[in-house]
Amino acid sequence: HGWILSGDEKMSKSKGNILNPIEISEKYGVDELRYYLMKEVSHGSDGSISLKSLENCINSDLANNYGNLCQRIFSFIRNNCSSKVKRSKKLTNSDKNLLKKTNELLKDLRVFMNDQKLNNYIKSVIDISFLTNKYINDEEPWKLKKTDLEKMNNILHISLEQIAKISILLNPIIPKSSTKVLDALNIKKNSRNLSFLDGKSILDDTTEIKELNILFKKAV
């Protein structure tokens, strides 16, 4: 493997630029540190790290993206749908567009895994989370509660299926946090696999969720 650099320099006691992984993980979290190192340091190459870039990574990818997606969907379903949503066979163009773009990102993941390109793998997975957040913002399911419950349910179910895919894919990277999500989705351990890469659904047509607490605190 390559060197992990503090800024642009190798770490040494004489320079006083050593970053203590125990102290960092205690302050920011083990999952957060794992995610950052695997995303920012290419396998087999040197990688430059800093506390500032760690904080930016936690906030942009985990707290504001994946964590926010999970929190907003779970909270809405718990507060407006009695913790249960149902899939519809009717797909809108927005639904189809989200699934198409997701599948385009998914098709390269096995190659990234086999080539040990973990940073490319992680970037593709977090892009799926970004797409899903945008889909929610565009579709505004909160406006459909009194006008189209079927469509609202389907938007939320699609979002949960997206969250399930993301959580399974991130499980080797951030096992503690993603397992909380998979548990809250009531996904059995033997179903937490990559069969969805071949087109299989992860969730039942009617899905009931458990409460999910905030996954990531913003780093300051």
GUKE-913611 format. One record per residue: x, y, z of N, C-alpha, C in turn. Coordinates in steps of 0.1 Angstrom, whole numbers, padded with zeros to 4 digits. Example, Ala and Ser with C-alpha at 12.3 -4.5 7.8 and 13.67 -1.06 7.14 Angstrom:
// GUKE-913611
TIFI;neast;nnorth;nup;caeast;canorth;caup;ceast;cnorth;cup
TIFI;0132;-0057;0078;0123;-0045;0078;0132;-0033;0078
TIFI;0128;-0022;0071;0137;-0011;0071;0129;0000;0079
END
This chain:
// GUKE-913611
TIFI;neast;nnorth;nup;caeast;canorth;caup;ceast;cnorth;cup
TIFI;0008;-0012;0000;0000;0000;0000;0009;0012;0000
TIFI;0003;0024;-0003;0010;0036;-0003;0011;0043;0010
TIFI;0017;0055;0010;0018;0063;0023;0005;0071;0025
TIFI;0001;0072;0038;-0009;0082;0041;-0002;0094;0046
TIFI;-0004;0105;0039;0003;0118;0041;-0006;0127;0050
TIFI;0001;0135;0058;-0006;0145;0066;-0004;0158;0058
TIFI;-0014;0163;0051;-0013;0173;0041;-0005;0168;0029
TIFI;0006;0173;0026;0014;0168;0015;0027;0162;0020
TIFI;0028;0160;0033;0041;0154;0039;0039;0141;0046
TIFI;0049;0133;0046;0049;0121;0054;0048;0125;0069
TIFI;0041;0117;0077;0040;0120;0091;0053;0116;0099
TIFI;0056;0125;0108;0068;0122;0116;0067;0129;0130
TIFI;0072;0123;0140;0072;0130;0153;0079;0143;0153
TIFI;0090;0144;0146;0099;0156;0146;0091;0168;0140
TIFI;0083;0165;0130;0075;0175;0123;0062;0179;0131
TIFI;0058;0170;0140;0046;0172;0148;0033;0172;0140
TIFI;0033;0164;0129;0022;0164;0120;0015;0150;0120
TIFI;0017;0142;0131;0010;0129;0132;-0004;0130;0135
TIFI;-0013;0123;0128;-0027;0122;0131;-0030;0109;0137
TIFI;-0035;0109;0150;-0037;0097;0158;-0051;0091;0154
TIFI;-0051;0079;0148;-0064;0073;0144;-0073;0070;0155
TIFI;-0068;0067;0167;-0077;0064;0178;-0084;0077;0183
TIFI;-0076;0088;0184;-0082;0101;0188;-0093;0105;0177
TIFI;-0089;0104;0165;-0098;0108;0154;-0111;0100;0154
TIFI;-0110;0087;0156;-0122;0078;0156;-0131;0081;0168
TIFI;-0124;0084;0179;-0132;0087;0191;-0140;0100;0190
TIFI;-0134;0110;0182;-0140;0123;0181;-0151;0122;0169
TIFI;-0148;0116;0158;-0156;0117;0146;-0164;0104;0144
TIFI;-0159;0092;0149;-0166;0080;0147;-0158;0070;0138
TIFI;-0159;0057;0141;-0151;0047;0134;-0157;0047;0119
TIFI;-0170;0046;0118;-0175;0045;0104;-0171;0057;0096
TIFI;-0172;0069;0102;-0168;0081;0095;-0154;0081;0090
TIFI;-0145;0076;0099;-0131;0076;0095;-0128;0065;0084
TIFI;-0134;0053;0085;-0133;0043;0075;-0138;0048;0062
TIFI;-0149;0055;0062;-0155;0060;0049;-0145;0070;0043
TIFI;-0140;0079;0051;-0131;0089;0046;-0119;0083;0040
TIFI;-0112;0074;0047;-0100;0069;0042;-0102;0060;0029
TIFI;-0113;0053;0029;-0115;0044;0017;-0119;0053;0005
TIFI;-0125;0064;0007;-0129;0073;-0004;-0117;0081;-0009
TIFI;-0110;0086;0000;-0100;0096;-0003;-0086;0091;-0007
TIFI;-0083;0078;-0002;-0070;0072;-0005;-0072;0061;-0014
TIFI;-0067;0062;-0026;-0068;0052;-0037;-0059;0040;-0032
TIFI;-0065;0028;-0034;-0058;0016;-0030;-0045;0014;-0037
TIFI;-0034;0013;-0029;-0021;0011;-0035;-0013;0024;-0038
TIFI;-0020;0035;-0036;-0014;0048;-0039;-0012;0056;-0026
TIFI;-0004;0067;-0027;-0003;0076;-0016;-0016;0084;-0015
TIFI;-0019;0088;-0003;-0031;0096;-0001;-0029;0107;0010
TIFI;-0034;0119;0006;-0032;0130;0015;-0045;0132;0023
TIFI;-0044;0133;0036;-0055;0135;0045;-0053;0147;0054
TIFI;-0064;0152;0059;-0064;0163;0069;-0077;0163;0077
TIFI;-0077;0169;0088;-0089;0169;0096;-0100;0178;0089
TIFI;-0096;0188;0082;-0105;0197;0075;-0112;0189;0064
TIFI;-0105;0181;0056;-0111;0174;0045;-0119;0162;0051
TIFI;-0115;0157;0062;-0124;0147;0069;-0137;0152;0073
TIFI;-0137;0164;0079;-0149;0171;0083;-0158;0174;0071
TIFI;-0152;0179;0060;-0160;0182;0048;-0166;0169;0042
TIFI;-0158;0158;0042;-0163;0145;0037;-0175;0140;0045
TIFI;-0174;0141;0058;-0185;0136;0067;-0197;0144;0065
TIFI;-0196;0157;0064;-0207;0166;0062;-0214;0165;0049
TIFI;-0206;0165;0038;-0211;0165;0024;-0217;0151;0020
TIFI;-0210;0140;0024;-0214;0127;0019;-0223;0120;0029
TIFI;-0220;0120;0042;-0227;0112;0052;-0238;0120;0059
TIFI;-0235;0131;0065;-0245;0138;0072;-0256;0144;0063
TIFI;-0251;0152;0053;-0261;0159;0044;-0266;0151;0033
TIFI;-0260;0140;0029;-0265;0132;0018;-0271;0119;0022
TIFI;-0264;0109;0025;-0269;0096;0029;-0277;0097;0042
TIFI;-0272;0103;0052;-0279;0104;0065;-0291;0112;0064
TIFI;-0291;0123;0057;-0303;0131;0055;-0313;0124;0047
TIFI;-0310;0117;0037;-0319;0109;0029;-0327;0099;0038
TIFI;-0319;0092;0045;-0326;0082;0054;-0335;0089;0064
TIFI;-0330;0099;0071;-0338;0106;0081;-0351;0112;0076
TIFI;-0350;0119;0064;-0362;0125;0059;-0373;0115;0055
TIFI;-0368;0104;0049;-0378;0094;0044;-0384;0087;0056
TIFI;-0376;0082;0065;-0381;0074;0076;-0390;0083;0085
TIFI;-0386;0096;0087;-0394;0104;0095;-0408;0107;0089
TIFI;-0408;0109;0076;-0420;0112;0069;-0430;0100;0069
TIFI;-0424;0088;0067;-0433;0076;0067;-0438;0073;0081
TIFI;-0430;0075;0091;-0434;0073;0104;-0445;0083;0108
TIFI;-0444;0095;0104;-0454;0106;0108;-0466;0107;0100
TIFI;-0465;0101;0087;-0477;0103;0078;-0483;0090;0073
TIFI;-0476;0079;0075;-0480;0067;0068;-0481;0055;0078
TIFI;-0481;0059;0091;-0481;0048;0102;-0470;0038;0100
TIFI;-0459;0043;0095;-0447;0035;0094;-0448;0024;0083
TIFI;-0457;0025;0073;-0459;0015;0063;-0462;0021;0050
TIFI;-0456;0016;0039;-0459;0021;0026;-0460;0009;0016
TIFI;-0467;0012;0005;-0470;0001;-0004;-0466;0005;-0018
TIFI;-0460;-0005;-0025;-0455;-0003;-0039;-0466;-0003;-0049
TIFI;-0465;0006;-0059;-0475;0006;-0070;-0468;0001;-0083
TIFI;-0476;-0005;-0092;-0470;-0009;-0105;-0470;0003;-0115
TIFI;-0476;0014;-0111;-0476;0025;-0120;-0464;0034;-0117
TIFI;-0455;0035;-0128;-0443;0043;-0127;-0444;0055;-0135
TIFI;-0441;0066;-0129;-0441;0079;-0137;-0427;0080;-0144
TIFI;-0426;0090;-0153;-0414;0092;-0160;-0402;0096;-0150
TIFI;-0406;0103;-0139;-0396;0106;-0129;-0391;0093;-0122
TIFI;-0400;0084;-0119;-0396;0071;-0113;-0387;0064;-0122
TIFI;-0391;0063;-0135;-0383;0055;-0145;-0369;0061;-0147
TIFI;-0369;0075;-0147;-0356;0082;-0148;-0346;0079;-0137
TIFI;-0352;0079;-0125;-0343;0077;-0113;-0338;0062;-0114
TIFI;-0346;0053;-0117;-0342;0039;-0117;-0332;0036;-0129
TIFI;-0334;0043;-0140;-0325;0042;-0151;-0311;0047;-0147
TIFI;-0310;0059;-0141;-0297;0065;-0138;-0291;0057;-0127
TIFI;-0299;0051;-0117;-0293;0043;-0107;-0287;0030;-0113
TIFI;-0294;0024;-0122;-0289;0012;-0129;-0276;0015;-0137
TIFI;-0275;0027;-0142;-0263;0030;-0149;-0251;0031;-0140
TIFI;-0253;0036;-0128;-0242;0037;-0118;-0239;0023;-0112
TIFI;-0250;0014;-0111;-0248;0001;-0105;-0240;-0008;-0114
TIFI;-0241;-0006;-0127;-0235;-0016;-0136;-0220;-0017;-0135
TIFI;-0214;-0006;-0131;-0199;-0006;-0130;-0194;-0010;-0116
TIFI;-0203;-0013;-0107;-0198;-0015;-0093;-0190;-0028;-0092
TIFI;-0194;-0039;-0099;-0187;-0052;-0098;-0173;-0050;-0103
TIFI;-0172;-0042;-0114;-0158;-0040;-0120;-0150;-0033;-0109
TIFI;-0155;-0022;-0103;-0148;-0015;-0093;-0144;-0024;-0081
TIFI;-0153;-0033;-0077;-0150;-0042;-0066;-0138;-0052;-0070
TIFI;-0139;-0057;-0082;-0129;-0067;-0087;-0115;-0060;-0089
TIFI;-0116;-0048;-0093;-0103;-0040;-0095;-0098;-0033;-0082
TIFI;-0106;-0034;-0072;-0103;-0028;-0059;-0102;-0013;-0060
TIFI;-0110;-0007;-0068;-0111;0007;-0070;-0122;0012;-0060
TIFI;-0118;0012;-0047;-0128;0015;-0037;-0133;0029;-0037
TIFI;-0124;0039;-0041;-0129;0053;-0041;-0139;0055;-0052
TIFI;-0137;0049;-0064;-0147;0049;-0075;-0160;0043;-0071
TIFI;-0159;0032;-0064;-0170;0024;-0059;-0179;0033;-0050
TIFI;-0172;0039;-0040;-0179;0047;-0030;-0185;0060;-0037
TIFI;-0178;0066;-0046;-0184;0078;-0053;-0196;0074;-0061
TIFI;-0196;0063;-0067;-0208;0058;-0075;-0220;0056;-0065
TIFI;-0218;0050;-0054;-0228;0047;-0044;-0234;0060;-0038
TIFI;-0225;0069;-0035;-0230;0081;-0029;-0237;0090;-0039
TIFI;-0234;0088;-0052;-0241;0095;-0063;-0256;0090;-0064
TIFI;-0258;0077;-0061;-0271;0072;-0060;-0279;0079;-0049
TIFI;-0273;0081;-0038;-0280;0088;-0027;-0283;0103;-0031
TIFI;-0274;0109;-0038;-0276;0123;-0043;-0288;0123;-0053
TIFI;-0289;0113;-0062;-0300;0112;-0072;-0313;0111;-0065
TIFI;-0313;0102;-0054;-0325;0099;-0047;-0330;0112;-0039
TIFI;-0321;0119;-0033;-0325;0131;-0026;-0331;0141;-0036
TIFI;-0325;0142;-0048;-0330;0151;-0058;-0344;0147;-0063
TIFI;-0346;0134;-0064;-0359;0128;-0068;-0370;0132;-0058
TIFI;-0366;0131;-0045;-0376;0135;-0034;-0379;0149;-0035
TIFI;-0369;0158;-0037;-0371;0172;-0038;-0380;0176;-0050
TIFI;-0378;0169;-0061;-0386;0172;-0073;-0400;0167;-0072
TIFI;-0402;0155;-0066;-0415;0148;-0065;-0424;0153;-0054
TIFI;-0418;0159;-0044;-0425;0165;-0032;-0437;0156;-0027
TIFI;-0434;0144;-0022;-0445;0136;-0017;-0454;0141;-0007
TIFI;-0448;0151;0001;-0456;0157;0012;-0468;0165;0006
TIFI;-0468;0169;-0007;-0479;0176;-0013;-0490;0166;-0018
TIFI;-0487;0153;-0017;-0497;0144;-0023;-0506;0137;-0013
TIFI;-0504;0140;0000;-0511;0133;0011;-0526;0134;0009
TIFI;-0531;0145;0005;-0545;0147;0004;-0551;0145;-0011
TIFI;-0542;0143;-0020;-0546;0143;-0034;-0543;0129;-0041
TIFI;-0532;0123;-0038;-0529;0111;-0045;-0520;0102;-0036
TIFI;-0527;0094;-0027;-0520;0086;-0017;-0512;0074;-0024
TIFI;-0518;0069;-0035;-0511;0058;-0042;-0497;0063;-0047
TIFI;-0497;0075;-0054;-0485;0080;-0059;-0475;0083;-0048
TIFI;-0480;0089;-0037;-0472;0093;-0026;-0465;0080;-0020
TIFI;-0473;0070;-0018;-0468;0057;-0013;-0457;0051;-0022
TIFI;-0459;0052;-0035;-0449;0047;-0044;-0436;0054;-0044
TIFI;-0437;0067;-0044;-0425;0076;-0043;-0417;0072;-0030
TIFI;-0424;0070;-0019;-0417;0066;-0007;-0412;0052;-0007
TIFI;-0419;0043;-0013;-0414;0029;-0014;-0402;0029;-0023
TIFI;-0402;0036;-0034;-0390;0036;-0043;-0378;0042;-0036
TIFI;-0381;0052;-0028;-0370;0058;-0020;-0364;0048;-0010
TIFI;-0373;0041;-0003;-0368;0030;0006;-0360;0020;-0001
TIFI;-0364;0016;-0013;-0357;0006;-0020;-0343;0011;-0024
TIFI;-0343;0024;-0027;-0330;0031;-0030;-0321;0031;-0018
TIFI;-0327;0034;-0006;-0319;0034;0006;-0314;0020;0010
TIFI;-0322;0010;0007;-0318;-0004;0009;-0306;-0007;0001
TIFI;-0306;-0004;-0012;-0295;-0006;-0021;-0282;0001;-0016
TIFI;-0284;0014;-0013;-0272;0021;-0008;-0266;0015;0004
TIFI;-0275;0011;0013;-0271;0006;0026;-0264;-0007;0025
TIFI;-0268;-0016;0016;-0262;-0028;0014;-0248;-0026;0008
TIFI;-0247;-0017;-0002;-0235;-0014;-0009;-0225;-0007;0001
TIFI;-0229;0001;0010;-0220;0007;0019;-0217;-0001;0032
TIFI;-0224;-0012;0033;-0222;-0021;0045;-0208;-0025;0048
TIFI;-0200;-0028;0038;-0186;-0032;0041;-0177;-0019;0045
TIFI;-0182;-0007;0041;-0175;0005;0044;-0178;0011;0057
TIFI;-0191;0012;0059;-0196;0018;0072;-0206;0008;0078
TIFI;-0201;-0003;0084;-0210;-0014;0088;-0220;-0010;0099
TIFI;-0215;-0002;0109;-0223;0001;0120;-0236;0009;0116
TIFI;-0233;0020;0109;-0244;0029;0105;-0253;0022;0095
TIFI;-0248;0015;0085;-0257;0009;0075;-0265;-0002;0080
TIFI;-0259;-0009;0090;-0267;-0020;0096;-0279;-0015;0104
TIFI;-0278;-0003;0110;-0289;0003;0117;-0300;0006;0107
TIFI;-0297;0010;0095;-0307;0013;0084;-0313;0000;0080
TIFI;-0305;-0010;0077;-0310;-0023;0072;-0319;-0030;0083
TIFI;-0316;-0028;0095;-0324;-0033;0106;-0338;-0026;0107
TIFI;-0337;-0012;0105;-0349;-0004;0105;-0358;-0007;0093
TIFI;-0353;-0012;0082;-0360;-0016;0071;-0366;-0031;0072
TIFI;-0362;-0037;0083;-0367;-0051;0085;-0362;-0061;0074
TIFI;-0350;-0058;0069;-0344;-0067;0059;-0337;-0078;0066
TIFI;-0340;-0091;0063;-0334;-0102;0069;-0319;-0103;0065
TIFI;-0311;-0108;0074;-0297;-0109;0072;-0293;-0117;0059
TIFI;-0301;-0127;0056;-0297;-0135;0044;-0302;-0128;0031
TIFI;-0309;-0117;0033;-0313;-0109;0021;-0304;-0097;0018
TIFI;-0295;-0096;0027;-0285;-0084;0025;-0274;-0088;0016
TIFI;-0277;-0089;0003;-0267;-0094;-0006;-0269;-0086;-0019
TIFI;-0261;-0089;-0029;-0261;-0081;-0042;-0270;-0086;-0053
TIFI;-0280;-0094;-0049;-0289;-0099;-0059;-0297;-0088;-0066
TIFI;-0298;-0077;-0060;-0305;-0066;-0067;-0297;-0060;-0079
TIFI;-0284;-0063;-0079;-0277;-0059;-0091;-0281;-0067;-0104
TIFI;-0288;-0078;-0102;-0294;-0086;-0113;-0309;-0083;-0115
TIFI;-0314;-0072;-0108;-0327;-0068;-0111;-0338;-0072;-0100
TIFI;-0333;-0080;-0090;-0343;-0084;-0080;-0346;-0073;-0070
TIFI;-0359;-0073;-0065;-0363;-0063;-0055;-0358;-0067;-0041
TIFI;-0355;-0058;-0033;-0350;-0061;-0019;-0362;-0061;-0010
TIFI;-0371;-0051;-0011;-0382;-0049;-0002;-0395;-0056;-0007
TIFI;-0404;-0060;0002;-0417;-0065;-0001;-0426;-0054;-0007
TIFI;-0436;-0058;-0014;-0445;-0047;-0019;-0451;-0038;-0009
TIFI;-0454;-0044;0003;-0458;-0035;0014;-0446;-0036;0025
TIFI;-0441;-0025;0028;-0429;-0024;0037;-0432;-0016;0049
TIFI;-0429;-0022;0060;-0431;-0015;0073;-0417;-0013;0079
TIFI;-0415;-0001;0084;-0402;0003;0089;-0402;0005;0105
TIFI;-0391;0005;0111;-0389;0008;0125;-0383;0022;0126
TIFI;-0383;0027;0138;-0378;0040;0140;-0363;0040;0137
TIFI;-0358;0051;0131;-0344;0053;0128;-0339;0066;0134
TIFI;-0329;0065;0143;-0323;0078;0148;-0313;0084;0139
TIFI;-0309;0096;0142;-0299;0103;0133;-0287;0095;0133
TIFI;-0282;0093;0120;-0270;0084;0118;-0257;0091;0120
TIFI;-0256;0103;0115;-0243;0111;0115;-0245;0125;0121
TIFI;-0236;0129;0130;-0236;0142;0134;-0227;0151;0125
TIFI;-0231;0163;0122;-0223;0172;0114;-0210;0174;0122
TIFI;-0199;0174;0114;-0186;0176;0120;-0183;0191;0120
TIFI;-0179;0196;0131;-0175;0210;0132;-0162;0212;0139
END
